[in-house]
Amino acid sequence: MLGITTKNGKEITHTDLRKAINVMLKKHPTCRWRSEKIKSNNYFILIEGYLWLKQVYFQKEKSLIDADIDFFENRIKQYEELLKVEHNDNWCNEDMDIKQICEYFNRKDITVRKAIKKMCDSGFDEYKFLVNKKVVISKEGVEWLCKNVFKQKYLDLLEEYKMELTDLYIEAGYPYDNFFHKN
């Protein structure tokens, strides 16, 4: 009815919707967007989960990870405005050497070095410097790597922060994962 289709332009079937919900639950288990089965065979999806399905899973313009990041950035902005919380742009608080970056992103040395090269090739070589003959990346560089190369880590950080805001939202008395005894 809304004109939402699969990436192939076909009408969304029940199977497509079940697969989309399974992807949603697997990617974002902390978000509590689906109710539990209690009395019926039906699940209920929160409006936030519905918006994720519509704006992320069934959208056709961007990759899934980029759409996911945009979705969480927008949700965070909305929560911050509603709760009057000041936005925190610092995702990384310290400079890191390559070994620390490998641990932070859970990646191999060669992968991190390729990412640093990509950062430098993109014109951000001022984020890389030497300290005691060790390559060190500034906190701004680590943030650049997070947002542009290791996007899953960035998405995880966004989701964690969004859920902190969700908890504040619930504490402020707003309903979040209350399905109003419908299930």
LINSULKA-V544526 format. One record per backbone hydrogen bond with DSSP energy under -0.5 kcal/mol. CO is the residue of the C=O (numbers start at 1). NH is the residue of the N-H. E is the energy in kcal/mol with one decimal. If there is no record, write none. Layout:
# LINSULKA-V544526
co={CO,CO}
nh={NH,NH}
e={E,E}
This chain:
# LINSULKA-V544526
co={4,6,10,13,14,15,16,17,18,19,20,21,22,23,24,28,29,33,44,46,47,48,49,50,51,52,52,53,63,64,65,66,67,68,69,70,71,72,73,74,75,76,77,78,79,80,80,87,89,96,97,98,99,100,101,102,102,108,109,110,111,112,113,114,115,116,117,118,119,120,120,124,125,127,129,131,134,135,136,137,138,139,140,141,142,143,144,145,145,146,149,150,150,151,152,153,154,155,156,157,158,159,160,161,162,163,164,165,166,167,168,169,170,177,179,183,183}
nh={12,9,6,17,18,19,20,21,22,23,24,25,26,27,28,31,32,46,35,50,51,52,53,54,55,56,57,58,67,68,69,70,71,72,73,74,75,76,77,78,79,80,81,82,83,84,85,89,91,137,101,102,103,104,105,106,107,112,113,114,115,116,117,118,119,120,121,122,124,123,125,127,128,138,136,134,131,98,129,96,142,143,144,145,146,147,148,149,150,154,151,153,154,155,156,157,158,159,160,161,162,163,164,165,166,167,168,169,170,171,172,174,173,179,182,38,39}
e={-0.6,-2.1,-2.7,-2.2,-2.4,-2.5,-2.5,-2.4,-2.3,-2.3,-2.5,-2.6,-2.2,-2.9,-2.2,-1.1,-0.6,-2.9,-2.8,-2.3,-2.7,-1.8,-2.4,-2.4,-3.4,-2.4,-1.5,-2.6,-2.5,-2.3,-2.5,-2.4,-2.4,-2.4,-2.6,-2.4,-2.5,-2.7,-2.1,-2.2,-2.7,-2.8,-2.3,-2.5,-3.0,-0.9,-2.1,-0.6,-0.9,-3.4,-2.3,-2.5,-1.9,-2.8,-2.6,-0.8,-1.9,-2.1,-2.5,-2.1,-1.9,-2.5,-2.2,-2.2,-2.3,-2.6,-2.9,-1.3,-1.8,-1.7,-0.5,-1.7,-1.3,-2.9,-3.3,-1.4,-2.5,-1.0,-2.6,-2.6,-2.5,-2.1,-2.1,-2.6,-2.3,-2.6,-2.3,-2.3,-2.8,-0.6,-1.2,-0.7,-1.4,-2.8,-2.4,-2.3,-2.5,-2.7,-2.3,-2.3,-2.9,-2.3,-1.6,-2.2,-2.2,-2.2,-1.8,-2.4,-2.5,-2.6,-1.7,-1.8,-1.7,-0.7,-1.7,-0.7,-1.8}
